[in-house]
Amino acid sequence: MPDRSRSILETYNCLVRYKEILTILVKYGYRDLLMKINSSENKDLNEVLKENGPVPPESVQALSGAERFRLLLESLGTTFIKFGQILSTRNDILPEEYCAELKKLQDKVPPFPDEEAKAIIKEELGKDVAELFRSFSDKPVACASIAQVYKAILPNGEVVAIKIRRPNIEKKIQSDLAIMEDLSRLLEKHVQEARALRPTALVREFGRQLRQEMNLLVEANNLERFNIQNQNEPRLKLVKLYRELSTSHILTMEFVTGTKISDAEKLKSLNLDLKAIAKNGASVIISQIFDQGFFHGDPHPGNILVQDDGRLCFLDFGAMGKLTKEQRMLLAEGLVAVVRRKDDELLRAVLKLSANGDDIRDTKELGRDISDFVDTYAYLPLNRIKVDEILNDLMKLLTKHGILLPPEISTLVKVLAMLDGTYLAIDPEFQVMEEIKPYAQKLVLEKYDPKRLASDMTHTSAELYRLLRDLPDEARDLIKTIKKAEIKLSLSSTNLKQVLRTFDKDANRLSYALIVSALLLASALLLHTHTPPVWHEVSILGIVGLIVSATMGLWLLIAIARSGHL
């Protein structure tokens, strides 16, 4: 039941909803699962199980497991529908038939009253609608579970779209998230099969994403960052943000019109080149992924409008993908490993990218499956490779071995699959892999660029220096901890001399290592700053320093290896 560590008021607010959720779970045939997570202390669950019969209705029994799960989430409302929509992209967690069924989930909510929307505008912006706008639409032009959108005209004649968050939605969603987290903890505790999926971490990540989506300032920040990073991209029409008319409850942006990218007939009537649109659209997103690490996270056809001049305009910036430089490098290495048929490199990239790669102990079977995966696709020409097929096979492989993807990589997988479907609809000969290949190769080449290597050496040397610098303080803290714990050591005179000799030898090695790291750091800095004399823009002093430090470091490793304590 709801975590009793929460406030009394929060727990009270959860109780009614908690029983409602449990009742719906029983209705859709999840009684056995609830029995597994039941305990004598959970009075609410015991009460629900007693009140409801052991057998679900016949109409429910006739459904498949995937259909029951979808209908369950629809019955539970907005928060759970959103959760199901995210799960529909997680082929590494759910079987394929479940993901396919969850893709049918739609937000089916009526619009909230227009007078409430106007009241929110006045409360947030401090003025009536009539004072802020020359005109304001009578009805919303779009409606969803989190917010609805109105069309308005500013006093200067500019047409804007005003996104307004639903009133009182936050309290209900927070209550649902709290209950979801409680149930996920019980699952993790009592159902062994669920532990590998880390349901609690999954729910917490979903909660973080949903809270961001509810805060419209996050979307405003995403839109602004997207515009800054793509300001010199001629293939895009950027949406103007009105920051002074935006808050956490309201987002005001330019009202953009255009043709849906999936409407091939309309695009042809405008005399637009469909092949160029497909190529430009994919290239823009792939550039965002590999060059910027910040990309549109939901590029379905409804979120991409084509302008009459062929430029593309992206809408809805609530869901954005973010990748670190390291993740982009690993992705590129994985793609290149498939092309070059390097099984071990792909295995390394997969484990590094996964959320639980460190927990995978036996990689032999995984390595064999990855080798089979590479053999399946490495010898195919690019024009016969379908990205959605590759991703589906890879997700099955990951699921088989209990490998989970972090949310950033899951978003990327969803986006790449969308690219294949969206652009094939307007150009049957479109090949996503042809667009991805040069970006992946560029990233891999960057990894071995001398300037990047020098920069990495500088960073690594600085980290090593800080580690060695802080070592005495860390040792002092360890000694204090030992004293506090009253741990007693008994040493004979002979043993003590041996300990002192060992300590003296280790201190000498530490000093030597400190000198090597300092020399390495200095050499890397010389390379990075192009300190003269230089040869082909590379500092000669830096190169000499690196050779000397490498020689000294090798000597130290040999000495350690000979002592038998490597």
N, C-alpha and C positions, 0 to 999 in steps of 0.2 A: 504494500500500500504506500501512499505518499510518504516520503522521508520525514520522520518526526523531528529532524533537526531543523526543519524550516519553521518559520513563524507560525503561530496558531492560526492567524488570519489566512495565511497562504494555504495552510493545510486544510482549513475549513472550506476555502474556495475550491479546492481540488476534489473534495470528497464526493460531491454529487456527480461531477464529470467522471471521476474515477470509476464509480459504480456503473455509470452509463457505458463506458468503454468496455468494462469487463462483461457486461450483459451482451453487448454486440459481438464480442469475441466468442462467447458461448453460442450465440445464435448462428454464427457462421462456421461452427464445427471445430472450434479451437479449445474445447473443454479439456481434452487430454493434455494439451500443452499447459493449460492453467493448472491442472492437477499436479504436473511435474514441478511447477514453481511454487506450489502452495506450501504453507507452513501453518502451524497451529496459532502463531501470533497474528496472522493476516486475517483479521475478522471480516473485513470487507469482502475479500475473495471467497471466504467460506460461506458468507451470506449469499453472494451471487450464485455460487455453485448449488446451494440448496434450493434457491428460488427457481432456478431454470432446470429443465429436464435434461437427462443425459444424452438425448439424441436430437440433432438439429432438424429443422423442418425438411420434408421430402424435397421441396424445391431447391434447397441448398445441397442436399446429398447428391442430387443429380449433376451438380456442377463439378468441373475439374478443380484441382487444387489452386491453379493459377487464377481461374475465374472467381473462386471464393475469396481469394486474397484481394483481388481488385475491388470486388463489391464490398468487402469489409472496409477497405480504406475509404471508398466513396461514402459509406454510411457513417464513418467516424468524422468526416468533415474536412475543412480547409487544411489544417496542419498535417493531417495524415495523407491527404491527397498530394500535397506538396512533397511529402516524404516519399510517396510512391512514385512521383514523377522523377525524383532524383534516383531512386532505386532502379528505375527502368533503364538507366544508362550503366548500371553496375553489373555487367556480365561476369565480373570476377567474384561476385557475391551470390547472385541468384542464377538459377538455371535459365536457359534461353527462352523457354516457353513462358516463364514468369515475367521476364523483361518485356517480351512481346505483348503480353496482356496488359502490363502496367503502362505501356505507351498509349493505351486507350483512355487513360485517366484525363478528364477535363475539369476545369474549374466551372462548376455550374452554380453560379450564385446570382441572385437578382441584384440590380443596382440599388444602392442606398439613396434616400430622398435627396433631391437637388437642394432643398432648403438647408439640409445638414451640411452639404458640400460648401454652400455659400457661407454658412456660419463658421466652418473650419477656416476658410480663407480670411474672414474678418478677424478671427481669434489669432491666427498665425501672422498675418501681415499688418494688422492694425487698421485696416480700412475696409469699407464695403466694396462689394464687387463693382457697383456703379462708379465708384471713385477710381478704381484701379484700371478698369477696362472700358473701352468704347462699346463693346458688345460681348455677351457671354452666352454660349449655347444653352438652350432650354434643357437638353438631355445629354447624357454622356455619349461620346463617340466610341468609347471602348470601356469594357467592364471586366474586372478580374477579381480574384479572391482577396488580394491585398489592397488594390486601389482601383479607381476609375478615372477616366480621362475626359476632360472637357476642352472644347475649342473656344478661343476668345481672341479679341482684337485689342491691342494696346492703343493708347491715345495717339501714338505716332503712326498708327496704321499697320504695324507688324502683327502677323497672325501667329498665335502661340498655342501650344498644347499644355494644359494644366493637369498634372497628375496629382490626385488627392487620395491620401490614405484613408481607408475605411475607419470610421469612428469606433472606439472601444475594442478594436481587434487585438491590440497588444496583450490585454489581460487574458483573453481566452487562449491565445497562442502560447503565452508563457505557462498557463496552467496545463495545456496539453503537452508541452515540452517537458515539464516537470514529471508528469505521469509517464510519458514515454521513457524518460531516463530511469524512473523507478522500475518499470517493467523490464527494461533492458538489463538492469543490474540483476534482477531475479533470474532472467534467462541465463546470464553469464554464470551465475552461481549454481544453478540447479540443472541446467541442460548442457551436457558435455559437448554435444555437436555444435552448439551455438558459440562456444568460447573462441574457437578459431576465427570466427567472423568479427569478433570484437564489437558486439552490438552497442555497448555503452559508448565507446569512442565514436562509432558511426552516428549515433543519435546526437552526441555533443557537437560533432562537426556540422550536422544538419541544422541544429539549433543556432550555431554561429552564423551559418549562411542565411537562415530565415530572419534572424534579427537584423542582419545587414540589409536584407531586402526590405524590411519594414521601415528602416531609416532611409528616407529618400535623399538625405544629404550624402549618403554613401554613393547612391547612383549619380548624384550631381558631380561628386568628385571623380567617379569613373569616367563620366562623359567629358569632363574637363581634361583629364589626363589623356584620354583617347584623342581628343582634338589637338592637344599639344604635340603628341607623338606622331600624329599623321598630318600635321599642318602643311607639309610639303608634298603630300601625296595627291597628284593630279587626278587619279582615278576615283577619288572619293569626294562625295558631297558631305561636309561635316555639319552636324546639327548644333545650332547656337544655343548656349545655356544662358538663362537669365538668373544669375546668382542672387540678385537683390529681391527676386520674387520666389525664392526657394528656401524651404526649411526642412526639418526632419519629417514633416507631415505633407509638404507640398513641393512639387518639382515643376518649374516652368521652363519650357524649352520651345524652340522653333517648331511650328507646325509644318511638317514636310509632306508633300504629295509625290506620287510617282507610280510606277507599275511594279507589281509584285514580280520578283525575279523568276517565279515559276510560271508566269503567264507568257508562254512562248509565242502564242498567236498575237497578243497585243504588242510584244516587243518587235515581232516581224513587221507589223503594220506601221511601226515607227521607223522602219528601215535601219534597225540596229543589228549589228553583227553579233549573233548569239555565241559563236565560238570565242570572240574577243571578250564578251561579258563573262562567260564561264572562266576563261583563263585569268582575266583581271580579278574577278571575285576571289578565286582560290589563291592566286598569288598574293593578294593583299592580306588575306588571313594568315597564310603560311609565313609571310614576312613578319606579321605581328607575333606569331608564335616563336619563330627561331631567332629573329633579330631583336625584338623588343621584349619578349617574355610577358607581354600583356596583350590579351586578345579577347575578342567578343566571344562570350561563352555560350551563346544560344543563337547561332546564325541559321535558323530555319527560314524558309521562304517568306513567312509573314514578317520577319524582322529585317528584310533586305528589300529596299525599293530601288528601282532603276530610273534615273532621271532621263528626260528626253534627249540629253546630249550623251547618254551612255554611262555617265558616272553612277557609282553605287552609293547608296545611303543606308547606313546601319541604324536601326532603332532599338530601344530598350537596352539600357546599360546596367541593369540590376545584377545580371550574372556575367561576370568577367573572369577569364582564366588568367592565372599568374604562374610563371615558371621561373625558377632561379637559373642563373647562368650554368650551374653544375647540372641541373636537370635537363637543360637544353643540350648541353654537351653529351650527356649520357643517352638522350634520345637520338641524337645524330649518330653517335657511335653504334647504337643498336641497329639503326637503319642501314648504315654502311656495313655492319657485320653481316646482315642478311645478304646484301648484294655480293659481298666478298666471300660469303660462305665460311665465316669465322664463328663456329659454335661457341667457343669459350668466351669470346668477346661479347656475344649476345647474352650469354648466361650471366656474365659479370654485370652488364648494363641492367638486366631485368632485376637482379637481386639488389643492386644499388638504388634503383628507382622505386622498388616496392616499399610498402609501409612496414612490413615485417620480415624483410630479407635477412636480418641478423638472426632471426629465430629458426631459419631453415638450416638444419644440421646436415642431413643427407642430401647432397645435390647430385648424386650419380644418376638417379632415375630422371630427375629434372633435366640434367644435361643430355640424357638420351632423347627425351621428348623434344627438347629444343633443337637437337641435331636433326630429328625427323621434320620438325617445323621448317628449319632452314632448307632442307632438301626439297620440301614441297614447293617453296616459293623462289628460291635463289636462282633456279634455272629457267624460270618463266620470263619471257620478254615483258617489258613494262606495260605494253598495251593489253596484256592479258591478266594483269594483276588488279584485283578489285580490293580497295582499301577496307571496305566493310567486311569482306570475307576474311582477310588477314586478321583484322581486329577480333572478329568472332572466334576464329580458331585460337588466337593468342589468349583471349579471355577464358576459353574452355581449358586451355593448358594451365593457366594460372590458378583457376578454380580447382582443378584436379590436385594441385600440389599445395593448396591452402595459402597461396600468395595473394595478398591484398594490395591494392593500389592506393596511394594517397589521393586525397580529393582533387589535387591539381592535375594529376595524370588522368584521373577518371574524366575530368572536364575536357581534357585534350582529346581523349579517345572519342568522347561524344561528338566533339566538334569535327574531327576528321571523318567520322562516319557520316555526319550531316553534309559535309562538303561533297562527298561522293554522290549522295542522293540528290542534293540540290542542283548541282551543276550538270549531272548526267541527264536531268530532266529537260535541259535546254540544249545540250550538246551530247548526243549519244556516244561520240568518240572521245569525250573528255577523259583525261588520265591524271588523277591526283598525284600519283607517284612521280610523274614527269615534272610536276611543279615542286614537289618536296625534295627531290634528289639534289639539285644544285645548292639548296640552303643547307642540307645535311652535310654535303661535302665541304662547303665553306666553313661550317662550324668545326668540323674535324681538322681541317687545315689550320684554322686559327689556334687550335690547341697546341700545335707544334711551332707556332710563330715565335721567333727569337725574342721579340719584345714581350709577348705574353709569358714566355718561359721566364724571362728576367723578372717580370712583375710577380709571377707566382713564387719565384725563388726569394724575392724580397719579402713577400708576405710570410712564406714558410720560415725564413730565417728570423724574422721579427717574432713569430710565434715561438720558435725554439729559444730565442734569447729571453723572452718573457718567462718561459717555463723554467729555464735555468736560473734566472734572476729570482724567481719566487720560490725556488726549491728550498732554501734555508728556512724561510718563514713557514712553508708547508711542513717541513720536518719538525720545527719547533711546535707547531700546533699538534702534530701527531704525538710528540712526547708529552705535551700537556694532557692530551686525551688519555694516553696510557696511564699517566699519574692519577687522573681523576677516576679512572676505572680501577685503580689500585691493582694493576697487573704486576706481579712479582716475577723477576727473572733471576735464575740461579746460575751463576757462571763460575767455573773454576779458574784458577790463575792461568793455567795453560790455555783454556778456551778464550779467556779475556785477551791474552796476547795475540792469539790467532784472529780474534775479532778486530783488534786494533790494526793488525797488519792488513787485513782485508779492507778495513775502512780507509786506511792510508792509500792503498792501491786504487780504491774507487774514487777517492778524492782527487788523486792525480788524473785519473781518466776524465773526471768531471771537468777539471780545469782545462785539460787538453781539448775536450769537446766544446767548451766555452770559447776557446781561442779559434777553433775551426768554424764554429757558427758565426763568430764575429767577422772572421775573414770572408766567409760566404756571404754574409749580409752586406759587407762593404763592397764586395765584387759585384753583387747583384745591383746595388745602388749605382755603381760606376757604369754598368751596362744600361741601366734604365735611364740614366741622365746623359748618356753618350759623352762621358768625360774623355777629352783628348789625351793622348793621340788615338784616332779612330781609323778603322779600316772597314770599308763598306758599311759605314754608319754604326759600327760595333766598336765599343771601347776596348783597345788592346789591353790596358791595365785590368779591366774587368775580366777579360778572357784568361789572362795570366793568373789572376786571383782565384778564379773558379778552378783552374787546373791544379793550383797549389792546394786549395782547400779540399778538393776531391781526393788528391793524393794523400793528404794528411788524414782525411776521414776514412779512406780505405785502409791505411796503416792501422788506425784505431780499431777498425772492425776485425782486421786480421789478428791483432793482439788479443782482442776479446775472445775471438773464436779459438785461438790457441790455448787460452786459459780454461776453455771448456765451460764458460759461463756466458755464452752468447744470448 
